[in-house]
Structure formats: structure tokens, C-alpha cells
Amino acid sequence: MSERFFLEGKDGVSLMVRVKPGAREDAVLGVRAGELVVSVKARPEKGKANIEVIRLLSGELGISRAEVVLKRGGASPRKVFALPASVVPALQRLERGA
């Protein structure tokens, strides 16, 4: 079994994400090495890729964009997002590859 890509805490969930900017499509590619791997078309310029990652995650997890908070890694491909605890079932589905 792979390393856990999200951690549940008293204040919600921390989600570890690896971003591939400048890709052909916006997509959730799966879980690898303890990170949720996502691709976005946007380039990593002036926060554009971060905005698209937030849009992609909110849509995939069924929450508002305001509920996806970038905590660490603004200028890095490795990021940590804070999410509400309500997303745990959706994250578990991603973990299973469903």
C-alpha cells in the first residue's frame, strides 16, 4: 500500500499534492509516493497554476474553491492544501483509484 497522501486532523484535512504545470489537460492523475498527482494546463507564472489546481481540486472533491486553502508550496510543485473534513470519503475514493 502506498504512503497516505492526506492526513486527518482536528481542524480538517491536509492534502499533499504534486503538480505538473503546463500539461495538455487539467486532470487528477492518481496517487503516487504519498502525493495526489495533478496536471494543469496553466504555467507556473504569477500563481496561475495554483489557481487552476484549486479549481480542479474543488470540482473533483465537490467543495467550493474557498474551502481549498494552499498552506505550503506556493512556488513549488509539491504543495499542501487544507481542506474540510467532509472531503475524506472523496479522498478515500481517489486512494482506491475509483
Backbone as a printed PyTorch tensor [residue, N CA C, xyz], in Angstrom:
tensor([[[  0.8490,  -1.1890,   0.0000],
         [  0.0000,   0.0000,   0.0000],
         [  0.8860,   1.2410,   0.0000]],

        [[  0.4700,   2.2590,  -0.7100],
         [  1.2700,   3.4710,  -0.8100],
         [  1.1200,   4.3250,   0.4380]],

        [[  2.0500,   5.2480,   0.5810],
         [  2.0090,   6.2190,   1.6730],
         [  0.7310,   7.0330,   1.6030]],

        [[  0.2150,   7.4190,   2.7320],
         [ -1.0330,   8.2000,   2.7820],
         [ -0.8030,   9.5980,   2.2250]],

        [[ -1.6480,  10.0490,   1.3280],
         [ -1.4860,  11.3620,   0.6930],
         [ -2.3130,  12.4440,   1.3720]],

        [[ -3.0710,  12.0570,   2.4060],
         [ -3.7920,  13.0510,   3.1950],
         [ -3.7720,  12.6410,   4.6540]],

        [[ -3.8240,  13.6530,   5.5100],
         [ -3.8150,  13.4350,   6.9470],
         [ -5.0330,  14.1110,   7.5560]],

        [[ -5.7540,  13.3680,   8.3700],
         [ -6.9100,  13.9240,   9.0610],
         [ -6.4630,  14.5110,  10.3860]],

        [[ -6.9680,  15.6910,  10.6960],
         [ -6.6590,  16.3460,  11.9480],
         [ -7.9170,  16.9400,  12.5530]],

        [[ -7.7650,  17.5590,  13.7050],
         [ -8.9460,  18.1230,  14.3800],
         [ -9.5460,  19.2950,  13.6120]],

        [[ -8.7440,  19.9610,  12.7800],
         [ -9.2260,  21.1230,  12.0330],
         [ -9.5640,  20.8210,  10.5760]],

        [[ -9.5150,  19.5590,  10.1880],
         [ -9.7980,  19.2050,   8.8060],
         [ -8.7570,  18.2600,   8.2520]],

        [[ -8.4470,  18.4200,   6.9810],
         [ -7.5610,  17.5020,   6.2640],
         [ -6.4110,  18.2800,   5.6310]],

        [[ -5.2060,  17.7000,   5.7170],
         [ -4.0490,  18.2180,   4.9700],
         [ -3.8450,  17.2910,   3.7840]],

        [[ -3.8010,  17.8620,   2.5940],
         [ -3.6650,  17.0910,   1.3540],
         [ -2.3340,  17.4230,   0.7010]],

        [[ -1.5090,  16.3890,   0.4670],
         [ -0.2370,  16.5550,  -0.2040],
         [ -0.4360,  16.3660,  -1.7080]],

        [[  0.0020,  17.3520,  -2.4780],
         [ -0.2370,  17.3550,  -3.9230],
         [  1.0740,  17.5990,  -4.6590]],

        [[  1.2710,  16.8930,  -5.7560],
         [  2.3830,  17.1140,  -6.6840],
         [  1.7590,  17.6360,  -7.9740]],

        [[  2.1610,  18.8360,  -8.3950],
         [  1.5560,  19.4870,  -9.5550],
         [  2.4770,  19.4070, -10.7690]],

        [[  1.8890,  19.0860, -11.9090],
         [  2.5960,  19.1010, -13.1820],
         [  1.9890,  20.2240, -14.0220]],

        [[  2.5800,  21.4280, -13.9800],
         [  2.0350,  22.5590, -14.7440],
         [  2.4080,  22.4540, -16.2210]],

        [[  1.6920,  23.1960, -17.0490],
         [  1.9860,  23.2270, -18.4790],
         [  1.6290,  21.9330, -19.1860]],

        [[  0.6970,  21.1810, -18.6380],
         [  0.3010,  19.8920, -19.2170],
         [ -0.7170,  20.0900, -20.3390]],

        [[ -1.0470,  19.0180, -21.0170],
         [ -2.0330,  19.0710, -22.0920],
         [ -3.4520,  19.2200, -21.5850]],

        [[ -3.6950,  18.7220, -20.3580],
         [ -5.0440,  18.7940, -19.8050],
         [ -5.0080,  18.9570, -18.2950]],

        [[ -6.1130,  19.4500, -17.7620],
         [ -6.2880,  19.5260, -16.3200],
         [ -6.8450,  18.1730, -15.8840]],

        [[ -6.1290,  17.4830, -14.9860],
         [ -6.5750,  16.1480, -14.5960],
         [ -5.9650,  15.7280, -13.2690]],

        [[ -6.6970,  14.8710, -12.5670],
         [ -6.1560,  14.1840, -11.3950],
         [ -5.5790,  12.8750, -11.9330]],

        [[ -4.2760,  12.6910, -11.7740],
         [ -3.5960,  11.5470, -12.3670],
         [ -3.5060,  10.3440, -11.4470]],

        [[ -3.7510,  10.5490, -10.1570],
         [ -3.7150,   9.4330,  -9.2180],
         [ -2.7990,   9.7140,  -8.0490]],

        [[ -2.6170,   8.6910,  -7.2280],
         [ -1.7950,   8.8000,  -6.0300],
         [ -0.4800,   8.0760,  -6.2770]],

        [[  0.6210,   8.7920,  -6.0270],
         [  1.9600,   8.2050,  -6.1890],
         [  2.8700,   8.7280,  -5.0910]],

        [[  3.5680,   7.8330,  -4.4330],
         [  4.5830,   8.1880,  -3.4280],
         [  4.0470,   9.1650,  -2.3800]],

        [[  2.8490,   8.9120,  -1.9030],
         [  2.2920,   9.7310,  -0.8470],
         [  1.8200,  11.1090,  -1.2600]],

        [[  1.5450,  11.2940,  -2.5460],
         [  1.0560,  12.5760,  -3.0500],
         [ -0.0480,  12.3340,  -4.0750]],

        [[ -1.0110,  13.2410,  -4.1150],
         [ -2.0040,  13.2360,  -5.1750],
         [ -1.3780,  13.9940,  -6.3390]],

        [[ -1.2330,  13.3300,  -7.4750],
         [ -0.5950,  13.9510,  -8.6340],
         [ -1.6760,  14.5390,  -9.5380]],

        [[ -1.5240,  15.8330,  -9.8510],
         [ -2.4610,  16.5190, -10.7290],
         [ -1.6950,  17.2450, -11.8300]],

        [[ -2.3280,  17.3640, -12.9830],
         [ -1.7490,  18.1430, -14.0710],
         [ -2.6890,  19.2990, -14.3750]],

        [[ -2.0950,  20.4320, -14.7210],
         [ -2.8820,  21.6040, -15.1270],
         [ -2.2490,  22.2190, -16.3670]],

        [[ -3.0890,  22.7690, -17.2270],
         [ -2.5970,  23.4180, -18.4520],
         [ -1.8330,  24.7000, -18.1440]],

        [[ -2.2400,  25.3810, -17.0880],
         [ -1.6350,  26.6750, -16.7530],
         [ -0.1490,  26.5360, -16.4370]],

        [[  0.5950,  27.5700, -16.7940],
         [  2.0270,  27.6370, -16.4890],
         [  2.1970,  28.1690, -15.0730]],

        [[  3.3190,  27.8680, -14.4430],
         [  3.5560,  28.3510, -13.0770],
         [  4.0300,  29.8080, -13.0580]],

        [[  3.1870,  30.6930, -13.5540],
         [  3.5110,  32.1190, -13.6250],
         [  2.4680,  32.9150, -12.8600]],

        [[  2.9210,  33.7200, -11.9190],
         [  2.0340,  34.6200, -11.1650],
         [  0.8710,  33.8920, -10.5080]],

        [[  1.1120,  32.6580, -10.0440],
         [  0.0840,  31.9140,  -9.3270],
         [ -0.9950,  31.2850, -10.1940]],

        [[ -0.8460,  31.3580, -11.5220],
         [ -1.8810,  30.8270, -12.4130],
         [ -2.0880,  29.3240, -12.2310]],

        [[ -0.9990,  28.5610, -12.0930],
         [ -1.1310,  27.1170, -11.9100],
         [ -1.8060,  26.8060, -10.5690]],

        [[ -1.4740,  27.5580,  -9.5250],
         [ -2.1010,  27.3420,  -8.2170],
         [ -3.6070,  27.5620,  -8.2870]],

        [[ -4.0290,  28.5900,  -9.0000],
         [ -5.4570,  28.8790,  -9.1490],
         [ -6.1580,  27.7130,  -9.8410]],

        [[ -5.5230,  27.1690, -10.8630],
         [ -6.1180,  26.0440, -11.5890],
         [ -6.1370,  24.7720, -10.7450]],

        [[ -5.1210,  24.5600,  -9.9310],
         [ -5.1230,  23.3960,  -9.0460],
         [ -6.2840,  23.5060,  -8.0600]],

        [[ -6.4880,  24.6820,  -7.4940],
         [ -7.6000,  24.8930,  -6.5660],
         [ -8.9260,  24.6400,  -7.2680]],

        [[ -9.0770,  25.1400,  -8.4900],
         [-10.3050,  24.9120,  -9.2610],
         [-10.5210,  23.4180,  -9.5030]],

        [[ -9.4610,  22.7210,  -9.8990],
         [ -9.5440,  21.2940, -10.1930],
         [ -9.8990,  20.4920,  -8.9330]],

        [[ -9.2170,  20.7800,  -7.8290],
         [ -9.4820,  20.0470,  -6.5910],
         [-10.8960,  20.3000,  -6.0810]],

        [[-11.3420,  21.5490,  -6.1310],
         [-12.6880,  21.8430,  -5.6300],
         [-13.7410,  21.0950,  -6.4430]],

        [[-13.5670,  21.0490,  -7.7500],
         [-14.5100,  20.3140,  -8.5970],
         [-14.4680,  18.8200,  -8.3500]],

        [[-13.2750,  18.2750,  -8.2210],
         [-13.1000,  16.8400,  -8.0020],
         [-13.6670,  16.4020,  -6.6540]],

        [[-13.5360,  17.2660,  -5.6510],
         [-13.9480,  16.9120,  -4.2930],
         [-15.3460,  17.4120,  -3.9370]],

        [[-15.9610,  18.1870,  -4.8320],
         [-17.3180,  18.6560,  -4.6020],
         [-17.4430,  19.7010,  -3.5060]],

        [[-16.4450,  20.5730,  -3.4130],
         [-16.4720,  21.6540,  -2.4200],
         [-16.2160,  22.9810,  -3.1250]],

        [[-16.4180,  24.0750,  -2.4100],
         [-16.1840,  25.3850,  -3.0170],
         [-14.6820,  25.6720,  -3.0880]],

        [[-14.3040,  26.5490,  -3.9800],
         [-12.8980,  26.9350,  -4.1070],
         [-12.3780,  27.5520,  -2.8160]],

        [[-13.2340,  28.2700,  -2.1060],
         [-12.8300,  28.9140,  -0.8490],
         [-12.4460,  27.8950,   0.2230]],

        [[-12.9140,  26.6510,   0.0790],
         [-12.5990,  25.6080,   1.0550],
         [-11.2760,  24.9030,   0.7680]],

        [[-10.6370,  25.2290,  -0.3490],
         [ -9.3380,  24.6580,  -0.7180],
         [ -8.2870,  25.7410,  -0.4470]],

        [[ -7.5430,  25.5680,   0.6300],
         [ -6.6050,  26.5980,   1.0750],
         [ -5.1690,  26.1010,   0.9160]],

        [[ -4.3780,  26.8260,   0.1370],
         [ -2.9690,  26.4900,  -0.0430],
         [ -2.2090,  26.8680,   1.2210]],

        [[ -1.6140,  25.8730,   1.8780],
         [ -0.8880,  26.1140,   3.1350],
         [  0.6220,  26.2250,   2.9190]],

        [[  1.1660,  25.3760,   2.0390],
         [  2.6080,  25.3820,   1.7810],
         [  2.8750,  25.0520,   0.3230]],

        [[  3.9710,  25.6120,  -0.2000],
         [  4.4260,  25.2460,  -1.5300],
         [  3.9260,  26.1230,  -2.6540]],

        [[  3.6350,  27.3760,  -2.3790],
         [  3.1190,  28.2740,  -3.4060],
         [  3.9640,  28.3400,  -4.6610]],

        [[  5.2960,  28.2520,  -4.5130],
         [  6.1910,  28.3430,  -5.6670],
         [  6.8490,  27.0020,  -5.9910]],

        [[  6.3330,  25.9310,  -5.4300],
         [  6.9080,  24.6010,  -5.5960],
         [  5.9030,  23.6680,  -6.2530]],

        [[  6.3740,  22.6280,  -6.9350],
         [  5.4300,  21.6480,  -7.4690],
         [  4.8090,  20.7870,  -6.3600]],

        [[  5.4470,  20.7340,  -5.2050],
         [  4.9220,  19.9880,  -4.0520],
         [  4.1940,  20.9570,  -3.1360]],

        [[  2.9020,  20.7050,  -2.9390],
         [  2.0550,  21.6320,  -2.1920],
         [  1.2810,  20.8920,  -1.1030]],

        [[  0.8700,  21.6480,  -0.0990],
         [ -0.0120,  21.1190,   0.9360],
         [ -1.2330,  22.0340,   0.9980]],

        [[ -2.4050,  21.4170,   0.8950],
         [ -3.6660,  22.1420,   0.9520],
         [ -4.4310,  21.7390,   2.2070]],

        [[ -5.1150,  22.7070,   2.8110],
         [ -6.0210,  22.4460,   3.9190],
         [ -7.4340,  22.3340,   3.3490]],

        [[ -8.1440,  21.2950,   3.7640],
         [ -9.4860,  21.0180,   3.2720],
         [-10.4090,  20.6990,   4.4440]],

        [[-11.7130,  20.8380,   4.2500],
         [-12.6430,  20.4520,   5.3160],
         [-12.6860,  18.9280,   5.4720]],

        [[-13.0270,  18.4760,   6.6680],
         [-13.0920,  17.0360,   6.9540],
         [-14.1150,  16.3180,   6.0890]],

        [[-15.0850,  17.0340,   5.5570],
         [-16.1370,  16.4150,   4.7460],
         [-15.6160,  15.7640,   3.4640]],

        [[-14.3750,  16.0520,   3.0730],
         [-13.8380,  15.5010,   1.8200],
         [-13.2200,  14.1150,   1.9860]],

        [[-13.1380,  13.6170,   3.2140],
         [-12.4740,  12.3310,   3.4490],
         [-13.0420,  11.2050,   2.5780]],

        [[-14.3610,  11.0280,   2.4580],
         [-14.8580,   9.9550,   1.5750],
         [-14.3880,  10.1070,   0.1230]],

        [[-14.3680,  11.3240,  -0.3900],
         [-13.9040,  11.5520,  -1.7740],
         [-12.4120,  11.2230,  -1.8920]],

        [[-11.6210,  11.5820,  -0.8900],
         [-10.1920,  11.2760,  -0.9120],
         [ -9.9630,   9.7690,  -0.8290]],

        [[-10.7680,   9.0850,  -0.0580],
         [-10.6450,   7.6300,   0.0340],
         [-10.9620,   6.9640,  -1.3010]],

        [[-11.9380,   7.5320,  -2.0260],
         [-12.2370,   7.0050,  -3.3770],
         [-11.0450,   7.1950,  -4.3110]],

        [[-10.4130,   8.3840,  -4.2320],
         [ -9.2200,   8.6320,  -5.0590],
         [ -8.1040,   7.6680,  -4.6880]],

        [[ -7.9700,   7.3980,  -3.4060],
         [ -6.9270,   6.4900,  -2.9180],
         [ -7.1230,   5.0860,  -3.4780]],

        [[ -8.3680,   4.6680,  -3.5880],
         [ -8.6820,   3.3490,  -4.1400],
         [ -8.6310,   3.3230,  -5.6630]],

        [[ -8.5200,   4.5110,  -6.2720],
         [ -8.4890,   4.5870,  -7.7240],
         [ -9.8600,   4.5080,  -8.3530]],

        [[-10.8840,   4.7880,  -7.5630],
         [-12.2710,   4.7030,  -8.0600],
         [-12.6710,   5.9670,  -8.7970]]])
